[in-house]
């Protein structure tokens, strides 16, 4: 039991962070050393969108996040059915920061 206490991490969540930030677009770029995920709030008809949050991860942590998201999506869909994916018509502007980019 003492071993378990040594491995525990006390995580604090401030009220401001607990409120969360809405995002409906994620822009992912990477280099050899890190993955950068910019979470954007894109409003229909608005000519401009703002990055609401940027998360920088090591490749190892990016892979852990991928696995955790995959596992949680599988669990969600087993309870609630398949998530319908909306096809875009290409109206999302291409974002490029000089590195390979993916949109989610």
OpenMM code with the backbone's topology and positions (N, CA, C; nanometers):
from openmm import Vec3, app, unit

residues = "UNK UNK UNK UNK UNK UNK UNK UNK UNK UNK UNK UNK UNK UNK UNK UNK UNK UNK UNK UNK UNK UNK UNK UNK UNK UNK UNK UNK UNK UNK UNK UNK UNK UNK UNK UNK UNK UNK UNK UNK UNK UNK UNK UNK UNK UNK UNK UNK UNK UNK UNK UNK UNK UNK UNK UNK UNK UNK UNK UNK UNK UNK UNK UNK UNK UNK UNK UNK UNK UNK UNK UNK UNK UNK UNK UNK UNK UNK UNK UNK UNK UNK UNK UNK UNK UNK UNK UNK UNK UNK UNK UNK UNK UNK UNK UNK UNK UNK UNK UNK UNK UNK UNK UNK".split()
positions = [
    Vec3(0.0824, -0.1202, 0.0000),
    Vec3(0.0000, 0.0000, 0.0000),
    Vec3(0.0866, 0.1264, 0.0000),
    Vec3(0.1972, 0.1217, 0.0720),
    Vec3(0.2890, 0.2355, 0.0773),
    Vec3(0.3447, 0.2666, -0.0619),
    Vec3(0.3716, 0.1630, -0.1420),
    Vec3(0.4215, 0.1790, -0.2795),
    Vec3(0.3208, 0.2546, -0.3649),
    Vec3(0.1928, 0.2247, -0.3476),
    Vec3(0.0871, 0.2901, -0.4244),
    Vec3(0.0820, 0.4396, -0.3940),
    Vec3(0.1001, 0.4786, -0.2684),
    Vec3(0.0976, 0.6205, -0.2301),
    Vec3(0.2123, 0.6974, -0.2940),
    Vec3(0.3283, 0.6333, -0.3091),
    Vec3(0.4437, 0.6993, -0.3700),
    Vec3(0.4184, 0.7310, -0.5169),
    Vec3(0.3384, 0.6499, -0.5858),
    Vec3(0.3126, 0.6676, -0.7281),
    Vec3(0.1919, 0.7558, -0.7579),
    Vec3(0.1222, 0.8015, -0.6557),
    Vec3(0.0051, 0.8857, -0.6783),
    Vec3(0.0472, 1.0294, -0.7061),
    Vec3(-0.0299, 1.0942, -0.7915),
    Vec3(-0.0059, 1.2349, -0.8234),
    Vec3(-0.1289, 1.3134, -0.7803),
    Vec3(-0.1074, 1.4214, -0.7101),
    Vec3(-0.2159, 1.5089, -0.6681),
    Vec3(-0.2356, 1.6131, -0.7792),
    Vec3(-0.3479, 1.6053, -0.8502),
    Vec3(-0.3748, 1.6956, -0.9618),
    Vec3(-0.4780, 1.7987, -0.9186),
    Vec3(-0.4437, 1.9259, -0.9362),
    Vec3(-0.5360, 2.0339, -0.9020),
    Vec3(-0.6032, 2.0859, -1.0283),
    Vec3(-0.7294, 2.1222, -1.0159),
    Vec3(-0.8066, 2.1765, -1.1269),
    Vec3(-0.8702, 2.3068, -1.0798),
    Vec3(-0.8206, 2.4195, -1.1328),
    Vec3(-0.8759, 2.5491, -1.0920),
    Vec3(-1.0167, 2.5650, -1.1490),
    Vec3(-1.0947, 2.6538, -1.0909),
    Vec3(-1.2311, 2.6785, -1.1398),
    Vec3(-1.2302, 2.7267, -1.2839),
    Vec3(-1.1355, 2.8123, -1.3165),
    Vec3(-1.1268, 2.8667, -1.4526),
    Vec3(-1.1018, 2.7557, -1.5550),
    Vec3(-1.0082, 2.6676, -1.5262),
    Vec3(-0.9774, 2.5578, -1.6180),
    Vec3(-1.0915, 2.4567, -1.6208),
    Vec3(-1.1558, 2.4341, -1.5076),
    Vec3(-1.2662, 2.3379, -1.4991),
    Vec3(-1.3839, 2.3774, -1.5880),
    Vec3(-1.3988, 2.5069, -1.6165),
    Vec3(-1.5068, 2.5529, -1.7045),
    Vec3(-1.4894, 2.5014, -1.8467),
    Vec3(-1.3676, 2.4757, -1.8862),
    Vec3(-1.3402, 2.4246, -2.0197),
    Vec3(-1.3429, 2.5341, -2.1252),
    Vec3(-1.2981, 2.4986, -2.2438),
    Vec3(-1.2966, 2.5881, -2.3582),
    Vec3(-1.3540, 2.5132, -2.4775),
    Vec3(-1.4528, 2.5718, -2.5441),
    Vec3(-1.5155, 2.5077, -2.6590),
    Vec3(-1.4245, 2.5163, -2.7801),
    Vec3(-1.4136, 2.4055, -2.8518),
    Vec3(-1.3366, 2.3998, -2.9752),
    Vec3(-1.4086, 2.3080, -3.0727),
    Vec3(-1.4145, 2.3491, -3.2005),
    Vec3(-1.4755, 2.2632, -3.3019),
    Vec3(-1.3794, 2.2362, -3.4182),
    Vec3(-1.2523, 2.2659, -3.3963),
    Vec3(-1.1501, 2.2383, -3.4968),
    Vec3(-1.0166, 2.2207, -3.4246),
    Vec3(-0.9424, 2.1191, -3.4629),
    Vec3(-0.8081, 2.0984, -3.4088),
    Vec3(-0.7097, 2.0949, -3.5248),
    Vec3(-0.6048, 2.1720, -3.5131),
    Vec3(-0.4983, 2.1749, -3.6125),
    Vec3(-0.3769, 2.1083, -3.5482),
    Vec3(-0.3255, 2.0047, -3.6130),
    Vec3(-0.2152, 1.9290, -3.5557),
    Vec3(-0.0930, 1.9433, -3.6457),
    Vec3(0.0179, 1.9862, -3.5878),
    Vec3(0.1451, 1.9924, -3.6590),
    Vec3(0.2482, 1.9185, -3.5745),
    Vec3(0.3586, 1.8825, -3.6382),
    Vec3(0.4623, 1.8138, -3.5610),
    Vec3(0.5995, 1.8373, -3.6203),
    Vec3(0.6974, 1.8227, -3.5339),
    Vec3(0.8380, 1.8222, -3.5738),
    Vec3(0.8939, 1.6877, -3.5280),
    Vec3(1.0239, 1.6709, -3.5374),
    Vec3(1.0826, 1.5454, -3.4911),
    Vec3(1.0734, 1.5303, -3.3393),
    Vec3(1.0534, 1.6406, -3.2664),
    Vec3(1.0590, 1.6368, -3.1199),
    Vec3(0.9262, 1.6609, -3.0498),
    Vec3(0.8260, 1.7135, -3.1225),
    Vec3(0.7016, 1.7482, -3.0534),
    Vec3(0.5826, 1.7518, -3.1481),
    Vec3(0.4651, 1.7338, -3.0876),
    Vec3(0.3373, 1.7506, -3.1558),
    Vec3(0.2727, 1.8747, -3.0968),
    Vec3(0.2151, 1.9581, -3.1829),
    Vec3(0.1455, 2.0784, -3.1387),
    Vec3(0.0009, 2.0655, -3.1842),
    Vec3(-0.0897, 2.0765, -3.0880),
    Vec3(-0.2322, 2.0717, -3.1196),
    Vec3(-0.2921, 2.2064, -3.0832),
    Vec3(-0.3411, 2.2773, -3.1853),
    Vec3(-0.4100, 2.4044, -3.1651),
    Vec3(-0.5598, 2.3775, -3.1709),
    Vec3(-0.6295, 2.4125, -3.0640),
    Vec3(-0.7741, 2.3981, -3.0589),
    Vec3(-0.8359, 2.5324, -3.0951),
    Vec3(-0.9212, 2.5317, -3.1980),
    Vec3(-0.9750, 2.6533, -3.2574),
    Vec3(-1.1263, 2.6556, -3.2415),
    Vec3(-1.1803, 2.7749, -3.2225),
    Vec3(-1.3253, 2.7955, -3.2229),
    Vec3(-1.3592, 2.8640, -3.3542),
    Vec3(-1.4197, 2.7868, -3.4443),
    Vec3(-1.4548, 2.8350, -3.5771),
    Vec3(-1.6048, 2.8603, -3.5806),
    Vec3(-1.6447, 2.9851, -3.6066),
    Vec3(-1.7860, 3.0200, -3.6092),
    Vec3(-1.8328, 3.0334, -3.7539),
    Vec3(-1.9482, 2.9749, -3.7863),
    Vec3(-1.9993, 2.9828, -3.9237),
    Vec3(-2.0131, 3.1278, -3.9707),
    Vec3(-1.9643, 3.1551, -4.0893),
    Vec3(-1.9767, 3.2881, -4.1477),
    Vec3(-1.8742, 3.3886, -4.0994),
    Vec3(-1.7996, 3.3552, -3.9958),
    Vec3(-1.6997, 3.4494, -3.9442),
    Vec3(-1.5731, 3.4385, -4.0299),
    Vec3(-1.5158, 3.5514, -4.0687),
    Vec3(-1.3978, 3.5484, -4.1548),
    Vec3(-1.2704, 3.5110, -4.0797),
    Vec3(-1.2777, 3.5047, -3.9471),
    Vec3(-1.1584, 3.4830, -3.8670),
    Vec3(-1.1891, 3.3824, -3.7566),
    Vec3(-1.0936, 3.2993, -3.7225),
    Vec3(-1.1080, 3.2044, -3.6122),
    Vec3(-0.9884, 3.2200, -3.5198),
    Vec3(-1.0111, 3.1989, -3.3911),
    Vec3(-0.9035, 3.2147, -3.2938),
    Vec3(-0.8638, 3.0805, -3.2344),
    Vec3(-0.7323, 3.0656, -3.2154),
    Vec3(-0.6833, 2.9516, -3.1396),
    Vec3(-0.7206, 2.9777, -2.9938),
    Vec3(-0.7937, 2.8850, -2.9350),
    Vec3(-0.8387, 2.9007, -2.7965),
    Vec3(-0.7425, 2.8357, -2.6983),
    Vec3(-0.6682, 2.7342, -2.7462),
    Vec3(-0.5734, 2.6657, -2.6595),
    Vec3(-0.4703, 2.5939, -2.7457),
    Vec3(-0.3475, 2.5891, -2.6982),
    Vec3(-0.2406, 2.5165, -2.7668),
    Vec3(-0.1795, 2.4179, -2.6675),
    Vec3(-0.1706, 2.2928, -2.7096),
    Vec3(-0.1098, 2.1891, -2.6279),
    Vec3(0.0118, 2.1359, -2.7035),
    Vec3(0.1251, 2.1278, -2.6338),
    Vec3(0.2480, 2.0783, -2.6932),
    Vec3(0.2841, 1.9480, -2.6220),
    Vec3(0.3032, 1.8421, -2.7009),
    Vec3(0.3285, 1.7090, -2.6469),
    Vec3(0.4551, 1.6482, -2.7058),
    Vec3(0.5200, 1.5630, -2.6296),
    Vec3(0.6274, 1.4819, -2.6868),
    Vec3(0.5617, 1.3765, -2.7749),
    Vec3(0.6351, 1.3184, -2.8701),
    Vec3(0.5769, 1.2113, -2.9517),
    Vec3(0.5221, 1.0956, -2.8668),
    Vec3(0.5919, 1.0606, -2.7601),
    Vec3(0.5447, 0.9523, -2.6730),
    Vec3(0.4101, 0.9869, -2.6093),
    Vec3(0.3962, 1.1091, -2.5603),
    Vec3(0.2700, 1.1501, -2.4995),
    Vec3(0.1592, 1.1648, -2.6039),
    Vec3(0.1951, 1.2061, -2.7249),
    Vec3(0.0953, 1.2143, -2.8324),
    Vec3(0.0400, 1.0746, -2.8617),
    Vec3(0.1265, 0.9754, -2.8615),
    Vec3(0.0811, 0.8388, -2.8876),
    Vec3(-0.0070, 0.7890, -2.7731),
    Vec3(0.0268, 0.8231, -2.6500),
    Vec3(-0.0574, 0.7862, -2.5355),
    Vec3(-0.1947, 0.8528, -2.5461),
    Vec3(-0.1972, 0.9792, -2.5880),
    Vec3(-0.3239, 1.0495, -2.6063),
    Vec3(-0.4063, 0.9824, -2.7150),
    Vec3(-0.3423, 0.9475, -2.8259),
    Vec3(-0.4098, 0.8773, -2.9352),
    Vec3(-0.4742, 0.7479, -2.8847),
    Vec3(-0.3986, 0.6685, -2.8104),
    Vec3(-0.4508, 0.5417, -2.7588),
    Vec3(-0.5660, 0.5647, -2.6610),
    Vec3(-0.5532, 0.6661, -2.5753),
    Vec3(-0.6589, 0.6959, -2.4786),
    Vec3(-0.7858, 0.7436, -2.5495),
    Vec3(-0.7713, 0.8292, -2.6514),
    Vec3(-0.8872, 0.8752, -2.7283),
    Vec3(-0.9524, 0.7587, -2.8020),
    Vec3(-0.8708, 0.6742, -2.8636),
    Vec3(-0.9229, 0.5582, -2.9359),
    Vec3(-1.0027, 0.4681, -2.8424),
    Vec3(-0.9478, 0.4396, -2.7257),
    Vec3(-1.0151, 0.3539, -2.6277),
    Vec3(-1.1457, 0.4171, -2.5802),
    Vec3(-1.1435, 0.5474, -2.5523),
    Vec3(-1.2641, 0.6143, -2.5035),
    Vec3(-1.3704, 0.6277, -2.6113),
    Vec3(-1.3300, 0.6503, -2.7363),
    Vec3(-1.4273, 0.6541, -2.8459),
    Vec3(-1.4934, 0.5175, -2.8644),
    Vec3(-1.4140, 0.4112, -2.8548),
    Vec3(-1.4686, 0.2761, -2.8662),
    Vec3(-1.5712, 0.2506, -2.7549),
    Vec3(-1.5375, 0.2890, -2.6325),
    Vec3(-1.6299, 0.2711, -2.5195),
    Vec3(-1.7565, 0.3548, -2.5388),
    Vec3(-1.7409, 0.4803, -2.5829),
    Vec3(-1.8552, 0.5688, -2.6057),
    Vec3(-1.9489, 0.5074, -2.7092),
    Vec3(-1.8922, 0.4634, -2.8220),
    Vec3(-1.9748, 0.4083, -2.9300),
    Vec3(-2.0397, 0.2753, -2.8907),
    Vec3(-1.9772, 0.1990, -2.8034),
    Vec3(-2.0403, 0.0745, -2.7596),
    Vec3(-2.1627, 0.1033, -2.6730),
    Vec3(-2.1643, 0.2166, -2.6055),
    Vec3(-2.2801, 0.2568, -2.5236),
    Vec3(-2.3849, 0.3345, -2.6017),
    Vec3(-2.3398, 0.4220, -2.6929),
    Vec3(-2.4298, 0.5179, -2.7575),
    Vec3(-2.4460, 0.4983, -2.9082),
    Vec3(-2.3770, 0.4023, -2.9655),
    Vec3(-2.3837, 0.3814, -3.1099),
    Vec3(-2.2774, 0.4621, -3.1816),
    Vec3(-2.2612, 0.4362, -3.3111),
    Vec3(-2.1571, 0.5044, -3.3893),
    Vec3(-2.1752, 0.6567, -3.3925),
    Vec3(-2.0652, 0.7246, -3.3866),
    Vec3(-2.0652, 0.8704, -3.4000),
    Vec3(-2.0687, 0.9010, -3.5492),
    Vec3(-2.1661, 0.9818, -3.5902),
    Vec3(-2.1768, 1.0187, -3.7315),
    Vec3(-2.0737, 1.1261, -3.7629),
    Vec3(-2.0021, 1.1053, -3.8712),
    Vec3(-1.9024, 1.2027, -3.9147),
    Vec3(-1.9614, 1.2896, -4.0240),
    Vec3(-1.9537, 1.4210, -4.0059),
    Vec3(-2.0025, 1.5151, -4.1049),
    Vec3(-1.8944, 1.5371, -4.2093),
    Vec3(-1.9302, 1.5217, -4.3336),
    Vec3(-1.8346, 1.5456, -4.4427),
    Vec3(-1.8246, 1.6958, -4.4646),
    Vec3(-1.7033, 1.7454, -4.4777),
    Vec3(-1.6842, 1.8870, -4.5072),
    Vec3(-1.6760, 1.9052, -4.6574),
    Vec3(-1.7118, 2.0226, -4.7011),
    Vec3(-1.7073, 2.0516, -4.8452),
    Vec3(-1.5808, 2.1279, -4.8834),
    Vec3(-1.4824, 2.1226, -4.7952),
    Vec3(-1.3562, 2.1905, -4.8245),
    Vec3(-1.3570, 2.3365, -4.7857),
    Vec3(-1.4574, 2.3831, -4.7108),
    Vec3(-1.4642, 2.5243, -4.6754),
    Vec3(-1.3748, 2.5610, -4.5583),
    Vec3(-1.3229, 2.4599, -4.4862),
    Vec3(-1.2300, 2.4916, -4.3782),
    Vec3(-1.0999, 2.5369, -4.4427),
    Vec3(-1.0528, 2.6548, -4.4063),
    Vec3(-0.9336, 2.7075, -4.4717),
    Vec3(-0.8110, 2.6212, -4.4422),
    Vec3(-0.7212, 2.6072, -4.5396),
    Vec3(-0.6001, 2.5294, -4.5141),
    Vec3(-0.5059, 2.6074, -4.4227),
    Vec3(-0.4670, 2.5462, -4.3132),
    Vec3(-0.3724, 2.6072, -4.2210),
    Vec3(-0.2389, 2.5381, -4.2405),
    Vec3(-0.1323, 2.6133, -4.2451),
    Vec3(-0.0010, 2.5522, -4.2602),
    Vec3(0.1015, 2.6318, -4.1815),
    Vec3(0.1804, 2.5617, -4.1054),
    Vec3(0.2876, 2.6243, -4.0290),
    Vec3(0.4231, 2.5708, -4.0745),
    Vec3(0.4285, 2.5232, -4.1994),
    Vec3(0.5539, 2.4749, -4.2528),
    Vec3(0.5877, 2.3311, -4.2154),
    Vec3(0.4917, 2.2601, -4.1528),
    Vec3(0.5134, 2.1212, -4.1138),
    Vec3(0.3928, 2.0408, -4.1570),
    Vec3(0.4043, 1.9089, -4.1582),
    Vec3(0.2879, 1.8273, -4.1936),
    Vec3(0.1694, 1.8608, -4.1040),
    Vec3(0.0488, 1.8695, -4.1621),
    Vec3(-0.0697, 1.9125, -4.0888),
    Vec3(-0.1813, 1.8122, -4.1072),
    Vec3(-0.2563, 1.7912, -3.9993),
    Vec3(-0.3780, 1.7102, -4.0038),
    Vec3(-0.4871, 1.7859, -3.9326),
    Vec3(-0.6113, 1.7674, -3.9740),
    Vec3(-0.7238, 1.8334, -3.9092),
    Vec3(-0.8127, 1.7260, -3.8497),
    Vec3(-0.8615, 1.7523, -3.7299),
    Vec3(-0.9525, 1.6578, -3.6647),
    Vec3(-1.0717, 1.7311, -3.6114),
] * unit.nanometer
topology = app.Topology()
chain = topology.addChain("A")
for resn in residues:
    res = topology.addResidue(resn, chain)
    for name in ("N", "CA", "C"):
        topology.addAtom(name, app.Element.getBySymbol(name[0]), res)
